Amino acid sequence: MRRLIGERPGLQHIEVFSAGTIASDGNSPLSQTVAVMRTDFAIDLTGHRARRLRADLRADLVLAMDRQVSKEARDIGPAGDLHLIGDYAGAPGEEVDDPYGGSLDDHRRCADQVKRLVEAVASRLERGREGGEPPS
């Protein structure tokens, strides 16, 4: 998403960050994830560190990868409009399977799916910006 924001002038006002419902603050990404992001997307995740979702999070929009994460996020209660990423991206009900414990190909499929959904989210945000709509 950060890369897309840099490429789309209408989105450069957006700040993006990630947080997980079961993440441990400071954890490094999985080696398979780092490898896929480096080879397939030219993105270096070696410096990325996990952050746990907390109730004091303030965001206009919170996107969850699957229904379980959405439920956990609602229970935590961050401020912001919470959606399943597939719903917000125009793919109602689509969930992202966590590749944890899976093969390199599982990580690659997940990254490709997230890329597709994030591109759709960026397009929606761009259209909303042009129309003066909030990100709901």
Secondary structure, DSSP 8 states (H G I E B T S, - for coil): -HHHHHH-GGGTT------BSS--TT----HHHHHHHHHHH----TT----B--TT-EEEEEEESSHHHHHHHHHH--EEEEEEHHHHTT-TT------TT--HHHHHHHHHHHHHHHHHHHHHHHHHHHHT----
